[in-house]
Amino acid sequence: MAQIAFATPAQPAARLGGDPRRTTNVLTLPVARPGGTPRGTSPRAAGPSATAAAVRGAVRLTRRGRFLLIGLPVLLAATSALVLVGIFTAPVMAADTGASARVEAATVTVMEGETLWGIAAEFAPGRDPRVVIAEIAELNNLAGSTVIPGQTLFVPTGG
């Protein structure tokens, strides 16, 4: 145990073995060691409640600990919320971009012996027929380049 001396007029110095002109009062306090128990005591002698108090007193929440305990879960929750918002709004944004493009198109009924190349060359003579055929296939959801007589097609006319 560590001893701390306080000067008080109440205690004669002769009793403490010091200078008779000076009076002191001795107060004994337990001093904590780095191991967690006060000097001069052992965990067995102190009992279970003192050991639990020493263990509880040894745990301190630092600034970094507060960040990890509070800030990190909040950061993870905010990140997951942003990801969920992105997942649910991405299809809406994708649908908006395609709907804003307008194409001028004419409705054509395919006659016997006509091909997509001939229709593309007839309705867009100044453009490359391969590009016009790709646009016709996209507008009409065609899987290939085969057309059937009597089939109605949307053909882009604008340049």
C-alpha positions in Angstrom: 0.0 0.0 0.0 1.2 3.5 -0.8 1.3 6.1 1.9 0.4 9.7 1.3 1.1 12.3 4.0 -1.0 15.4 4.6 0.1 18.2 6.9 -2.5 18.8 9.6 -2.3 20.4 13.0 -4.4 17.6 14.6 -1.6 14.9 14.9 1.5 15.4 17.0 4.7 14.7 15.0 6.3 12.7 17.9 3.8 10.0 17.4 4.8 9.6 13.7 8.5 9.7 14.5 9.3 12.9 12.7 10.1 16.5 13.5 8.3 17.8 16.6 7.7 21.2 15.0 5.9 19.7 12.1 2.6 17.7 12.3 1.5 15.3 9.7 -1.4 12.9 9.2 -0.8 9.7 7.2 -3.5 8.4 4.9 -3.0 4.9 3.3 -4.6 4.4 -0.1 -4.4 1.4 -2.4 -2.5 2.1 -5.6 -3.5 0.2 -8.8 -0.8 -1.8 -10.5 -0.8 -2.5 -14.2 -2.1 -6.0 -13.5 -5.3 -4.6 -12.3 -5.1 -5.4 -8.6 -4.0 -2.9 -5.9 -0.5 -3.3 -4.5 -0.4 -5.6 -1.5 -3.6 -7.4 -2.3 -4.3 -10.6 -4.3 -7.4 -11.5 -6.2 -7.9 -14.6 -4.0 -7.7 -12.6 -0.8 -10.0 -9.8 -2.2 -12.9 -12.1 -3.0 -15.1 -12.4 -6.1 -16.7 -9.0 -5.9 -13.4 -7.2 -5.7 -12.0 -9.2 -8.7 -15.1 -8.3 -10.8 -14.7 -4.6 -9.8 -11.0 -4.7 -10.8 -11.8 -6.3 -14.2 -14.7 -3.8 -14.8 -12.5 -0.9 -13.9 -9.8 -2.1 -16.3 -12.0 -1.9 -19.4 -12.1 1.6 -20.9 -13.8 2.8 -24.1 -11.3 4.9 -26.0 -12.1 7.3 -28.8 -11.2 4.6 -31.4 -13.3 2.1 -29.5 -16.3 4.4 -29.6 -15.8 4.8 -33.3 -15.7 1.1 -33.8 -18.6 0.4 -31.6 -20.9 3.1 -32.9 -19.5 4.6 -36.1 -18.7 1.4 -38.0 -22.2 -0.1 -37.7 -23.8 3.2 -38.7 -21.5 3.4 -41.7 -22.3 -0.2 -42.7 -26.1 0.5 -42.4 -25.8 3.7 -44.5 -23.8 1.8 -47.2 -26.3 -1.0 -47.3 -29.2 1.5 -47.5 -27.6 3.2 -50.5 -27.0 -0.1 -52.2 -30.6 -1.1 -51.8 -31.8 2.3 -53.1 -29.5 1.9 -56.1 -30.8 -1.6 -56.8 -34.5 -0.5 -56.7 -34.0 2.7 -58.8 -31.7 1.3 -61.5 -34.5 -0.3 -63.5 -36.5 2.9 -63.4 -33.5 5.0 -64.7 -32.8 2.4 -67.4 -36.4 2.6 -68.6 -36.4 6.4 -68.7 -33.3 6.7 -71.0 -34.8 4.5 -73.8 -38.2 6.2 -73.7 -36.9 9.6 -74.4 -35.5 8.7 -77.9 -38.2 9.3 -80.6 -37.9 7.8 -84.0 -40.0 8.8 -87.0 -41.3 5.6 -88.6 -43.6 4.6 -91.4 -45.8 1.5 -91.3 -45.1 -0.8 -94.2 -46.8 -4.1 -95.2 -44.4 -6.6 -96.7 -45.3 -7.7 -100.3 -44.3 -10.9 -102.0 -40.6 -11.0 -102.9 -39.6 -8.0 -100.7 -36.6 -8.2 -98.4 -35.4 -6.0 -95.5 -32.5 -4.7 -97.7 -34.9 -3.5 -100.4 -37.3 -1.9 -97.8 -34.3 -0.2 -96.1 -33.0 1.1 -99.5 -36.5 2.4 -100.5 -37.3 4.3 -97.3 -33.9 5.6 -96.3 -31.9 6.0 -99.6 -29.2 8.3 -98.1 -28.3 6.0 -95.2 -26.4 2.7 -95.0 -28.9 -0.2 -95.5 -27.2 -2.3 -92.8 -27.8 0.4 -90.1 -31.4 0.8 -91.3 -32.0 -3.0 -91.2 -30.7 -3.1 -87.6 -33.1 -0.3 -86.7 -36.0 -2.2 -88.3 -35.1 -5.3 -86.5 -34.9 -3.4 -83.2 -38.2 -1.6 -83.7 -40.1 -4.7 -84.7 -38.4 -7.2 -82.3 -37.2 -9.4 -85.2 -35.0 -12.3 -84.4 -33.6 -12.7 -87.9 -33.7 -11.0 -91.3 -36.6 -13.1 -92.7 -39.9 -11.3 -93.4 -43.2 -12.9 -94.4 -45.5 -11.4 -97.0 -48.4 -9.6 -95.3 -46.3 -8.8 -92.2 -46.6 -5.2 -91.0 -43.3 -3.4 -90.1 -42.3 -0.1 -88.6 -39.5 1.4 -90.8 -37.5 4.4 -89.6 -37.7 7.3 -92.1 -35.8 10.0 -90.4 -32.0 10.5 -90.8 
